[in-house]
Amino acid sequence: MKGDPKNLGFSTRAIHAGQQPDPATGALNVPIYATSTYVQDALGEHKGFEYARVHNPTRTALEVNVANLEGGLSGHAFASGMAAISTLMTVLSAGDHVVASHTVYGGTYRLLTQVLDRYGIASSWVDSSDLANVEDALTERTRMVYVETPTNPMMEITDLAGAAAIAHRHGAILAVDNTFASPALQRPIEHGADVVVHSATKFLNGHSDALGGILVANRQQDSEWFAFVQKSAGAVLGPFDAFLTLRGIKTLVVRMEKHETSGRIVAEHLASHPKVGRVFYPGLPDHPGRAIHERQASGFGALISFDLGGFAAAKTFLDRVRVMSLAESLGGVETLISHPASMTHASVPAAERQRIGIVDGLVRVSVGLENVEDLLADLDAALAPL
Ligand SMILES: Cc1ncc(COP(=O)(O)O)c(C=O)c1O
């Protein structure tokens, strides 16, 4: 399209924001700018592009697109979700403190407790679905409240507006990992968040064929700092992966609608299955965070965790699924199923895993876009021997 799609609908912006026809050729899609540098017309005269670590037009298109969808000031694309989260944490200095949701992605826990602790950054891990726990954990050194909602893998829900108010009252920022919901279902900046984080590897890309991470800043100082750290630390997203992610985002809305429909069906099926223990999905009527989630998001998503009672049962089941793929990751068109305790959350110490509910019988499924009847039959067949 021609012009700025700022005030148009979400799907229109998902397809067009950040992307203009190529001025040289009219090519509809933003090309993969496979270049490490840019030739200058004369000394000091360039077109805004000097070196690819700092700027790449394919990456810029993705950054503008995701910032637009999240309603933020600027987007910054990185080589992975963890590279984005690492860059986010550089807003902190030695002596600073983070209050974080206790069931976040295991890699985020590992980064804070085994890497950043060496640089004098302390963290406290709380059940942020009860905001009193966040309030209690704040110290005069707290500079960031970091939440996932829903959390990985326990699907706990945090009241974003409440968390933002607490953080801001204490001079801290609220950073939200929005990977599970995607901006199609939830836009944390609208609820007061200062920074949104994505593993673009998941629903944004949606096809399990590229790694990527995005930070969306909503404050000028964070925007400038993230651009500075992209240039200084250099963990930027390559143009091919930026292209794949941009292409994935064009179908984000229709994919999320189908993920959501099938996610609900699978969650209800599991909840009524005699071989399955507790089922964790914010769309189930007994989920304690359901009302808050409905207030701040327009859908429940496609991530479901459920307890099969022990490691042996989980292994028997996981070894038998055929349509679902036993694999780490989530958010792709394929249904991926995993064992958090030994896979995504293996870096969380066993005692801490038990405390927060990541028990050995827990299984997590990311419901994909296959025929839902095939998924239900696959589940039933794999549950039968238990
Ligand atoms: C919620 C969440 N945040 C962040 C990450 C890290 O992203 P990446 O694997 O792209 O580094 C993951 C990865 O599984 C995740 O699930």
The ligand as an SDF file (V2000), in Angstrom:
LIG
                    3D

 16 16  0  0  0  0  0  0  0  0999 V2000
    8.2330  -17.0790   26.5670 C   0  0  0  0  0  0  0  0  0  0  0  0
    9.6000  -17.1740   25.9520 C   0  0  0  0  0  0  0  0  0  0  0  0
   10.4180  -16.1040   26.0060 N   0  0  0  0  0  0  0  0  0  0  0  0
   11.6440  -16.1380   25.4670 C   0  0  0  0  0  0  0  0  0  0  0  0
   12.1400  -17.2720   24.8620 C   0  0  0  0  0  0  0  0  0  0  0  0
   13.5350  -17.2710   24.2800 C   0  0  0  0  0  0  0  0  0  0  0  0
   13.4620  -17.1420   22.9060 O   0  0  0  0  0  0  0  0  0  0  0  0
   14.5340  -17.7190   21.8530 P   0  0  0  0  0  0  0  0  0  0  0  0
   14.4490  -19.2080   21.9220 O   0  0  0  0  0  0  0  0  0  0  0  0
   14.0750  -17.1380   20.5500 O   0  0  0  0  0  0  0  0  0  0  0  0
   15.8750  -17.2230   22.2710 O   0  0  0  0  0  0  0  0  0  0  0  0
   11.3190  -18.4050   24.7730 C   0  0  0  0  0  0  0  0  0  0  0  0
   11.8350  -19.6250   24.1180 C   0  0  0  0  0  0  0  0  0  0  0  0
   11.2570  -20.6840   24.2090 O   0  0  0  0  0  0  0  0  0  0  0  0
   10.0150  -18.3590   25.3380 C   0  0  0  0  0  0  0  0  0  0  0  0
    9.1950  -19.4150   25.2960 O   0  0  0  0  0  0  0  0  0  0  0  0
  1  2  1  0
  2  3  1  0
  2 15  2  0
  3  4  2  0
  4  5  1  0
  5  6  1  0
  5 12  2  0
  6  7  1  0
  7  8  1  0
  8  9  2  0
  8 10  1  0
  8 11  1  0
 12 13  1  0
 12 15  1  0
 13 14  2  0
 15 16  1  0
M  END
$$$$
